[in-house]
Amino acid sequence: MEELQLFKDRFAISDLLARYTLTVDNHDSHGWASLFTPNGRFINGNRMIKGRDKLERYATIHSKLGSRHITCSPLHHISEDGQSASGKASTVVILATRSGYRVAFAAEYKDKLVKIDGNWLFESRCADEFGLPEDPDFPILNADPTTRDLINLLLDAWNDLGEPVAE
């Protein structure tokens, strides 16, 4: 791949990552889902939400949270043929509550991207939450009583819209 094309692709991937955060935080459920391939997958643990229709429904539920994603340190490797990429980024999600802003969770995104008709899209995005080092099975996502009801909305959406991750 020529160097100029590599820079263009890296910039386009950076733009995709920014659009991901901005669309979900600004309640553009359709725009957020359109950043995935038609059969794209958003994975969390052993469940995934698959396909743009379900992804859009999930983002609509997510819009009830009043969340802001702060995603940083993206690092993606583009394949030799320039048609796919994989990488990671760290994210922190904060929620607006009547007690002020609260950190809802911190995670690492693991991405598989593909270029379709010249546009980079998520084939899959996996969110691996950071847990307690001394107790990885502790249910940290809904441990904070201030954010529990909001987080439970998302957990219910994962149960309703998700399906088991195929091994």
Backbone as CSV, one residue per row, in Angstrom:
resi,resn,N_x,N_y,N_z,CA_x,CA_y,CA_z,C_x,C_y,C_z
1,MET,0.854,-1.161,0.000,0.000,0.000,0.000,0.910,1.237,0.000
2,GLU,0.580,2.203,-0.831,1.405,3.409,-0.879,1.181,4.262,0.364
3,GLU,2.182,5.050,0.694,2.176,5.820,1.939,1.022,6.817,2.006
4,LEU,0.728,7.505,0.903,-0.371,8.471,0.905,-1.699,7.784,1.203
5,GLN,-1.934,6.619,0.609,-3.173,5.882,0.862,-3.240,5.428,2.312
6,LEU,-2.108,5.026,2.878,-2.072,4.625,4.280,-2.499,5.782,5.182
7,PHE,-2.008,6.983,4.916,-2.406,8.158,5.703,-3.895,8.460,5.526
8,LYS,-4.395,8.354,4.314,-5.821,8.586,4.064,-6.674,7.584,4.838
9,ASP,-6.255,6.319,4.821,-7.018,5.301,5.538,-6.957,5.515,7.046
10,ARG,-5.798,5.861,7.554,-5.699,6.124,9.004,-6.585,7.296,9.413
11,PHE,-6.620,8.330,8.593,-7.481,9.475,8.889,-8.946,9.060,8.816
12,ALA,-9.296,8.252,7.818,-10.683,7.797,7.679,-11.094,6.928,8.872
13,ILE,-10.184,6.099,9.373,-10.485,5.278,10.549,-10.647,6.167,11.776
14,SER,-9.801,7.158,11.919,-9.933,8.108,13.028,-11.287,8.810,12.971
15,ASP,-11.720,9.164,11.770,-13.018,9.804,11.586,-14.151,8.841,11.973
16,LEU,-14.028,7.570,11.599,-15.025,6.568,11.972,-15.144,6.471,13.492
17,LEU,-14.012,6.438,14.185,-14.025,6.335,15.650,-14.679,7.562,16.281
18,ALA,-14.418,8.736,15.732,-15.041,9.958,16.252,-16.546,9.952,15.994
19,ARG,-16.952,9.539,14.807,-18.388,9.489,14.486,-19.111,8.497,15.391
20,TYR,-18.450,7.406,15.735,-19.037,6.421,16.649,-19.427,7.102,17.965
21,THR,-18.477,7.814,18.551,-18.715,8.478,19.833,-19.749,9.594,19.697
22,LEU,-19.596,10.421,18.695,-20.482,11.579,18.554,-21.918,11.182,18.218
23,THR,-22.103,10.159,17.387,-23.480,9.778,17.060,-24.195,9.177,18.259
24,VAL,-23.540,8.289,18.995,-24.217,7.676,20.136,-24.461,8.711,21.239
25,ASP,-23.508,9.608,21.471,-23.681,10.609,22.529,-24.696,11.692,22.156
26,ASN,-24.931,11.891,20.867,-25.908,12.895,20.421,-27.215,12.261,19.954
27,HIS,-27.436,11.021,20.366,-28.711,10.326,20.180,-29.087,10.118,18.719
28,ASP,-28.103,9.957,17.851,-28.335,9.655,16.440,-28.223,8.142,16.263
29,SER,-29.274,7.445,16.641,-29.258,5.978,16.639,-29.053,5.415,15.241
30,HIS,-29.724,5.997,14.265,-29.578,5.530,12.884,-28.148,5.767,12.388
31,GLY,-27.620,6.956,12.658,-26.253,7.266,12.254,-25.246,6.349,12.902
32,TRP,-25.459,6.031,14.183,-24.546,5.128,14.890,-24.579,3.738,14.264
33,ALA,-25.774,3.207,14.035,-25.895,1.868,13.462,-25.307,1.806,12.056
34,SER,-25.366,2.914,11.328,-24.844,2.922,9.955,-23.320,2.854,9.904
35,LEU,-22.654,2.982,11.038,-21.203,2.868,11.087,-20.745,1.409,11.100
36,PHE,-21.705,0.497,11.209,-21.441,-0.935,11.186,-21.816,-1.499,9.818
37,THR,-21.205,-2.618,9.461,-21.626,-3.320,8.253,-23.069,-3.788,8.459
38,PRO,-23.779,-4.154,7.381,-25.167,-4.610,7.561,-25.320,-5.722,8.597
39,ASN,-24.339,-6.606,8.704,-24.375,-7.673,9.716,-23.372,-7.429,10.831
40,GLY,-23.047,-6.158,11.052,-22.060,-5.800,12.063,-22.470,-6.257,13.450
41,ARG,-21.458,-6.418,14.305,-21.693,-6.933,15.647,-21.066,-6.018,16.698
42,PHE,-21.841,-5.754,17.756,-21.331,-5.073,18.938,-21.338,-6.123,20.029
43,ILE,-20.158,-6.428,20.555,-19.981,-7.565,21.459,-19.619,-7.074,22.854
44,ASN,-20.243,-7.707,23.842,-19.919,-7.430,25.236,-19.994,-8.760,25.975
45,GLY,-18.855,-9.206,26.452,-18.827,-10.496,27.147,-19.170,-11.621,26.201
46,ASN,-20.157,-12.440,26.580,-20.526,-13.583,25.757,-21.782,-13.325,24.918
47,ARG,-22.166,-12.028,24.773,-23.350,-11.685,23.975,-22.979,-10.643,22.938
48,MET,-23.754,-10.677,21.841,-23.540,-9.695,20.792,-24.887,-9.206,20.282
49,ILE,-24.881,-7.960,19.835,-26.024,-7.396,19.138,-25.607,-7.333,17.682
50,LYS,-26.366,-8.002,16.834,-25.960,-8.205,15.446,-26.974,-7.608,14.480
51,GLY,-26.456,-6.867,13.502,-27.296,-6.299,12.449,-27.719,-4.875,12.765
52,ARG,-27.819,-4.068,11.717,-28.102,-2.649,11.901,-29.432,-2.367,12.593
53,ASP,-30.454,-3.168,12.322,-31.758,-2.929,12.949,-31.659,-3.045,14.466
54,LYS,-31.069,-4.125,14.936,-30.923,-4.314,16.387,-29.941,-3.303,16.980
55,LEU,-28.890,-2.979,16.245,-27.943,-1.969,16.728,-28.625,-0.621,16.889
56,GLU,-29.478,-0.261,15.956,-30.202,1.007,16.061,-31.156,1.000,17.250
57,ARG,-31.818,-0.124,17.477,-32.713,-0.226,18.635,-31.922,-0.118,19.940
58,TYR,-30.750,-0.732,19.976,-29.890,-0.622,21.158,-29.471,0.835,21.383
59,ALA,-29.062,1.525,20.331,-28.624,2.913,20.469,-29.773,3.810,20.936
60,THR,-30.989,3.496,20.538,-32.153,4.269,21.000,-32.329,4.101,22.508
61,ILE,-32.167,2.894,23.000,-32.227,2.654,24.453,-31.059,3.362,25.134
62,HIS,-29.892,3.274,24.534,-28.686,3.909,25.086,-28.874,5.417,25.222
63,SER,-29.661,6.024,24.349,-29.843,7.481,24.374,-30.548,7.953,25.643
64,LYS,-31.176,7.059,26.365,-31.858,7.421,27.615,-30.883,7.652,28.765
65,LEU,-29.603,7.321,28.552,-28.627,7.371,29.640,-28.040,8.751,29.900
66,GLY,-28.053,9.630,28.911,-27.351,10.901,29.087,-25.857,10.685,29.211
67,SER,-25.325,9.818,28.363,-23.925,9.430,28.491,-23.016,10.249,27.597
68,ARG,-21.740,10.210,27.952,-20.661,10.766,27.138,-19.536,9.759,27.149
69,HIS,-19.070,9.425,25.951,-17.952,8.499,25.784,-16.674,9.312,25.598
70,ILE,-15.675,8.968,26.343,-14.352,9.577,26.178,-13.432,8.437,25.737
71,THR,-13.149,8.409,24.444,-12.377,7.319,23.866,-11.024,7.862,23.421
72,CYS,-9.980,7.134,23.782,-8.631,7.617,23.483,-7.698,6.446,23.175
73,SER,-6.495,6.795,22.787,-5.422,5.851,22.497,-5.789,4.816,21.440
74,PRO,-6.445,5.236,20.350,-6.750,4.248,19.313,-5.479,3.838,18.571
75,LEU,-5.379,2.563,18.302,-4.248,2.056,17.540,-4.771,0.916,16.668
76,HIS,-4.789,1.154,15.352,-5.328,0.192,14.406,-4.283,-0.132,13.346
77,HIS,-4.235,-1.395,12.981,-3.317,-1.868,11.939,-4.131,-2.159,10.684
78,ILE,-3.728,-1.555,9.581,-4.399,-1.743,8.305,-3.711,-2.890,7.554
79,SER,-4.517,-3.773,6.989,-3.979,-4.916,6.255,-3.202,-4.460,5.022
80,GLU,-2.370,-5.357,4.508,-1.544,-5.051,3.335,-2.383,-4.640,2.130
81,ASP,-3.565,-5.268,1.953,-4.394,-4.923,0.797,-5.254,-3.681,1.033
82,GLY,-5.213,-3.127,2.259,-5.935,-1.901,2.558,-7.443,-2.051,2.656
83,GLN,-7.929,-3.274,2.796,-9.373,-3.503,2.826,-9.915,-3.897,4.198
84,SER,-9.030,-4.076,5.167,-9.469,-4.411,6.518,-8.468,-3.848,7.513
85,ALA,-8.900,-3.762,8.743,-8.032,-3.267,9.815,-8.513,-3.869,11.128
86,SER,-7.615,-3.934,12.082,-7.978,-4.360,13.429,-7.222,-3.474,14.402
87,GLY,-7.809,-3.299,15.578,-7.139,-2.459,16.549,-7.897,-2.351,17.852
88,LYS,-7.401,-1.440,18.684,-7.941,-1.253,20.028,-8.017,0.237,20.355
89,ALA,-8.836,0.544,21.348,-8.910,1.886,21.925,-9.450,1.739,23.343
90,SER,-9.123,2.676,24.196,-9.658,2.699,25.557,-10.821,3.673,25.613
91,THR,-11.798,3.375,26.458,-12.937,4.276,26.591,-13.384,4.360,28.046
92,VAL,-13.890,5.515,28.401,-14.541,5.752,29.684,-15.899,6.348,29.358
93,VAL,-16.937,5.830,29.978,-18.284,6.343,29.746,-18.771,6.980,31.040
94,ILE,-19.184,8.237,30.916,-19.734,8.942,32.080,-21.225,9.153,31.872
95,LEU,-21.950,9.176,32.985,-23.395,9.402,32.962,-23.721,10.644,33.765
96,ALA,-24.690,11.401,33.287,-25.199,12.550,34.031,-26.290,12.047,34.977
97,THR,-26.114,12.287,36.273,-27.117,11.883,37.265,-27.458,13.098,38.127
98,ARG,-28.474,12.960,38.934,-28.848,14.055,39.849,-27.796,14.269,40.927
99,SER,-26.875,13.326,41.072,-25.761,13.462,42.006,-24.500,13.963,41.316
100,GLY,-24.617,14.322,40.053,-23.470,14.790,39.279,-23.048,13.750,38.261
101,TYR,-21.923,13.992,37.657,-21.405,13.044,36.671,-20.790,11.851,37.376
102,ARG,-21.035,10.678,36.813,-20.508,9.438,37.368,-19.842,8.635,36.259
103,VAL,-18.717,8.031,36.584,-18.111,7.098,35.644,-18.947,5.823,35.675
104,ALA,-19.488,5.455,34.524,-20.309,4.247,34.438,-19.436,3.018,34.229
105,PHE,-18.474,3.134,33.331,-17.537,2.038,33.131,-16.341,2.487,32.322
106,ALA,-15.322,1.678,32.410,-14.112,1.855,31.617,-13.874,0.541,30.897
107,ALA,-13.461,0.641,29.645,-13.328,-0.577,28.845,-12.272,-0.408,27.767
108,GLU,-11.950,-1.529,27.161,-11.102,-1.525,25.975,-11.954,-2.018,24.813
109,TYR,-11.979,-1.228,23.743,-12.634,-1.659,22.517,-11.645,-2.471,21.691
110,LYS,-12.118,-3.561,21.127,-11.345,-4.348,20.161,-12.148,-4.329,18.866
111,ASP,-11.548,-3.777,17.828,-12.265,-3.527,16.584,-11.778,-4.391,15.444
112,LYS,-12.717,-4.791,14.605,-12.439,-5.364,13.292,-13.181,-4.470,12.301
113,LEU,-12.415,-3.865,11.404,-12.957,-2.908,10.446,-12.792,-3.442,9.032
114,VAL,-13.706,-3.030,8.157,-13.592,-3.362,6.739,-13.900,-2.109,5.921
115,LYS,-13.306,-2.069,4.741,-13.570,-0.968,3.820,-14.526,-1.483,2.751
116,ILE,-15.682,-0.840,2.674,-16.703,-1.205,1.694,-17.014,0.033,0.861
117,ASP,-16.858,-0.090,-0.432,-17.094,1.038,-1.355,-16.334,2.287,-0.913
118,GLY,-15.110,2.080,-0.425,-14.257,3.191,-0.030,-14.518,3.750,1.359
119,ASN,-15.471,3.169,2.098,-15.817,3.649,3.446,-15.459,2.605,4.491
120,TRP,-14.815,3.066,5.568,-14.482,2.179,6.681,-15.699,1.997,7.569
121,LEU,-15.972,0.735,7.940,-17.100,0.388,8.809,-16.645,-0.630,9.845
122,PHE,-17.388,-0.690,10.938,-17.145,-1.716,11.952,-17.760,-3.032,11.481
123,GLU,-16.923,-4.043,11.379,-17.440,-5.396,11.198,-17.830,-5.928,12.580
124,SER,-16.984,-5.599,13.568,-17.317,-5.904,14.958,-16.579,-4.932,15.867
125,ARG,-17.223,-4.659,16.979,-16.603,-3.875,18.048,-16.934,-4.593,19.344
126,CYS,-15.887,-4.964,20.059,-16.030,-5.690,21.314,-15.620,-4.762,22.453
127,ALA,-16.494,-4.604,23.442,-16.199,-3.783,24.615,-15.890,-4.708,25.790
128,ASP,-14.644,-4.708,26.203,-14.222,-5.501,27.363,-14.039,-4.563,28.547
129,GLU,-14.981,-4.644,29.504,-14.896,-3.768,30.674,-13.709,-4.139,31.549
130,PHE,-13.146,-3.114,32.154,-12.097,-3.329,33.139,-12.775,-3.623,34.471
131,GLY,-12.421,-4.722,35.087,-13.004,-5.093,36.365,-12.015,-4.876,37.493
132,LEU,-12.375,-5.401,38.639,-11.493,-5.313,39.797,-10.377,-6.337,39.647
133,PRO,-9.121,-5.914,39.714,-8.019,-6.867,39.556,-8.066,-7.995,40.590
134,GLU,-8.469,-7.655,41.812,-8.472,-8.666,42.865,-9.736,-9.530,42.867
135,ASP,-10.759,-9.128,42.096,-12.012,-9.883,42.059,-12.673,-9.681,40.691
136,PRO,-12.149,-10.326,39.643,-12.644,-10.090,38.286,-14.115,-10.456,38.076
137,ASP,-14.687,-11.291,38.927,-16.090,-11.676,38.771,-17.061,-10.746,39.490
138,PHE,-16.538,-9.759,40.212,-17.401,-8.796,40.904,-18.233,-8.032,39.875
139,PRO,-19.560,-7.925,40.076,-20.438,-7.239,39.109,-20.301,-5.717,39.197
140,ILE,-19.219,-5.206,38.679,-18.892,-3.792,38.844,-19.811,-2.865,38.045
141,LEU,-20.368,-3.363,36.945,-21.191,-2.490,36.098,-22.362,-1.867,36.845
142,ASN,-23.026,-2.643,37.677,-24.170,-2.077,38.394,-23.927,-2.002,39.898
143,ALA,-22.675,-1.822,40.301,-22.331,-1.729,41.723,-22.672,-0.361,42.315
144,ASP,-22.651,0.700,41.495,-22.923,2.050,41.988,-24.437,2.274,42.024
145,PRO,-25.021,2.484,43.217,-26.474,2.663,43.294,-26.976,3.894,42.536
146,THR,-26.110,4.871,42.317,-26.514,6.087,41.602,-26.747,5.814,40.117
147,THR,-26.003,4.889,39.554,-26.121,4.604,38.115,-26.782,3.255,37.825
148,ARG,-27.102,2.510,38.849,-27.604,1.140,38.676,-28.812,1.057,37.742
149,ASP,-29.814,1.923,37.935,-31.021,1.848,37.105,-30.705,2.128,35.633
150,LEU,-29.808,3.075,35.394,-29.429,3.389,34.015,-28.658,2.229,33.385
151,ILE,-27.721,1.679,34.112,-26.936,0.550,33.603,-27.842,-0.651,33.358
152,ASN,-28.819,-0.853,34.231,-29.728,-1.982,34.049,-30.545,-1.846,32.764
153,LEU,-30.829,-0.616,32.316,-31.477,-0.425,31.011,-30.633,-1.054,29.902
154,LEU,-29.321,-0.811,29.954,-28.432,-1.381,28.946,-28.323,-2.897,29.082
155,LEU,-28.214,-3.376,30.303,-28.110,-4.825,30.503,-29.372,-5.530,30.010
156,ASP,-30.543,-4.915,30.251,-31.795,-5.473,29.739,-31.805,-5.474,28.215
157,ALA,-31.287,-4.404,27.606,-31.216,-4.339,26.138,-30.317,-5.444,25.596
158,TRP,-29.185,-5.702,26.278,-28.299,-6.781,25.845,-29.033,-8.111,25.900
159,ASN,-29.843,-8.328,26.940,-30.591,-9.577,27.053,-31.677,-9.679,25.994
160,ASP,-32.362,-8.565,25.725,-33.477,-8.570,24.780,-33.013,-8.623,23.325
161,LEU,-32.000,-7.855,22.981,-31.567,-7.730,21.585,-30.380,-8.617,21.234
162,GLY,-29.663,-9.053,22.250,-28.444,-9.806,22.010,-28.675,-11.284,21.793
163,GLU,-27.609,-11.905,21.350,-27.587,-13.350,21.156,-26.203,-13.821,21.572
164,PRO,-26.087,-15.113,21.864,-24.772,-15.622,22.269,-23.739,-15.418,21.164
165,VAL,-22.518,-15.119,21.583,-21.416,-14.996,20.635,-21.079,-16.387,20.137
166,ALA,-21.029,-16.531,18.830,-20.665,-17.823,18.243,-19.171,-18.043,18.424
167,GLU,-18.809,-19.166,18.902,-17.393,-19.491,19.125,-16.707,-19.798,17.823
